[in-house]
């Protein structure tokens, strides 16, 4: 990871981590046999010759580092809202993906953004940059002198299928307010409507436009989950397009490995979802 000389990139957005914690809370309430505790439960584990591990049902408790107050909030939220999943297979554009995006925003991200706005005093301006929709977030208290010529590009999470709008802003509002810096969150093109390299092209378009007003060393790019992977994809795309590299890259809750790691199969389970099939 490339690093910048100030703390704005050291802050991990709470939206993605909160959703993971909430999902863990839900799983912790199921899968334990009657009359036993999670500690007493002993999942059956078998290992194939190729190293594939099979694990029977088991409970996943919340992290022991989470405070009691945070536990109560997370437990109540998962009980009230759950983790909405697409109501059917996503095979292309249409009501299935549209309704899922709306449910996620209505039940999770819009309320989360409202809570953030009550704490973090920022201005949000919608702006189209190089044909790409963005939201520009700036602290009302003013940008720190050291950051006057700096800007952060946020690439939101959402599995390359959702996350624009309120979800993206939950990853930008705290960063802008606490870091005292301008954050531009990019509504890059997503699936199933669009395919690679549409998202990378959108990021490059915004980056190219910012290069007209900022030195490369004063531009940082960060993202969570899908946005973290896209941050890595973007800088590789910049090389292809002969663009200078940014001054900082932040990859959170993700990797630059293109989904080949074991988290591809572990994370969906913690989200209450079915993991993808193991490649033959």
Secondary structure as the mmCIF struct_conf table of DSSP 4:
data_model
#
loop_
_struct_conf.conf_type_id
_struct_conf.id
_struct_conf.beg_label_comp_id
_struct_conf.beg_label_asym_id
_struct_conf.beg_label_seq_id
_struct_conf.end_label_comp_id
_struct_conf.end_label_asym_id
_struct_conf.end_label_seq_id
BEND BEND1 UNK A 5 UNK A 6
HELX_RH_3T_P HELX_RH_3T_P1 UNK A 7 UNK A 10
HELX_LH_PP_P HELX_LH_PP_P1 UNK A 11 UNK A 13
HELX_RH_AL_P HELX_RH_AL_P1 UNK A 14 UNK A 28
TURN_TY1_P TURN_TY1_P1 UNK A 29 UNK A 29
BEND BEND2 UNK A 30 UNK A 31
HELX_LH_PP_P HELX_LH_PP_P2 UNK A 32 UNK A 33
TURN_TY1_P TURN_TY1_P2 UNK A 34 UNK A 35
TURN_TY1_P TURN_TY1_P3 UNK A 38 UNK A 40
STRN STRN1 UNK A 45 UNK A 47
TURN_TY1_P TURN_TY1_P4 UNK A 49 UNK A 50
BEND BEND3 UNK A 51 UNK A 51
STRN STRN2 UNK A 53 UNK A 55
HELX_LH_PP_P HELX_LH_PP_P3 UNK A 61 UNK A 63
TURN_TY1_P TURN_TY1_P5 UNK A 64 UNK A 65
BEND BEND4 UNK A 66 UNK A 66
HELX_RH_AL_P HELX_RH_AL_P2 UNK A 68 UNK A 81
BEND BEND5 UNK A 87 UNK A 88
BEND BEND6 UNK A 92 UNK A 94
HELX_RH_AL_P HELX_RH_AL_P3 UNK A 95 UNK A 104
HELX_RH_PI_P HELX_RH_PI_P1 UNK A 105 UNK A 109
HELX_RH_AL_P HELX_RH_AL_P4 UNK A 110 UNK A 119
BEND BEND7 UNK A 120 UNK A 120
STRN STRN3 UNK A 122 UNK A 129
TURN_TY1_P TURN_TY1_P6 UNK A 130 UNK A 131
STRN STRN4 UNK A 132 UNK A 139
TURN_TY1_P TURN_TY1_P7 UNK A 140 UNK A 141
HELX_RH_3T_P HELX_RH_3T_P2 UNK A 145 UNK A 147
TURN_TY1_P TURN_TY1_P8 UNK A 148 UNK A 149
STRN STRN5 UNK A 151 UNK A 155
BEND BEND8 UNK A 158 UNK A 158
TURN_TY1_P TURN_TY1_P9 UNK A 159 UNK A 161
BEND BEND9 UNK A 162 UNK A 162
TURN_TY1_P TURN_TY1_P10 UNK A 164 UNK A 165
HELX_RH_AL_P HELX_RH_AL_P5 UNK A 166 UNK A 170
TURN_TY1_P TURN_TY1_P11 UNK A 171 UNK A 172
HELX_RH_AL_P HELX_RH_AL_P6 UNK A 173 UNK A 179
TURN_TY1_P TURN_TY1_P12 UNK A 180 UNK A 180
BEND BEND10 UNK A 181 UNK A 181
STRN STRN6 UNK A 182 UNK A 186
TURN_TY1_P TURN_TY1_P13 UNK A 191 UNK A 193
TURN_TY1_P TURN_TY1_P14 UNK A 196 UNK A 197
HELX_RH_AL_P HELX_RH_AL_P7 UNK A 198 UNK A 210
TURN_TY1_P TURN_TY1_P15 UNK A 211 UNK A 213
BEND BEND11 UNK A 214 UNK A 214
HELX_RH_3T_P HELX_RH_3T_P3 UNK A 216 UNK A 218
STRN STRN7 UNK A 219 UNK A 224
TURN_TY1_P TURN_TY1_P16 UNK A 225 UNK A 225
HELX_RH_AL_P HELX_RH_AL_P8 UNK A 226 UNK A 240
TURN_TY1_P TURN_TY1_P17 UNK A 241 UNK A 242
HELX_LH_PP_P HELX_LH_PP_P4 UNK A 243 UNK A 246
BEND BEND12 UNK A 247 UNK A 247
STRN STRN8 UNK A 248 UNK A 252
BEND BEND13 UNK A 253 UNK A 253
BEND BEND14 UNK A 256 UNK A 257
TURN_TY1_P TURN_TY1_P18 UNK A 258 UNK A 259
BEND BEND15 UNK A 261 UNK A 261
TURN_TY1_P TURN_TY1_P19 UNK A 262 UNK A 262
HELX_RH_AL_P HELX_RH_AL_P9 UNK A 263 UNK A 270
TURN_TY1_P TURN_TY1_P20 UNK A 271 UNK A 272
BEND BEND16 UNK A 273 UNK A 273
HELX_LH_PP_P HELX_LH_PP_P5 UNK A 274 UNK A 279
#
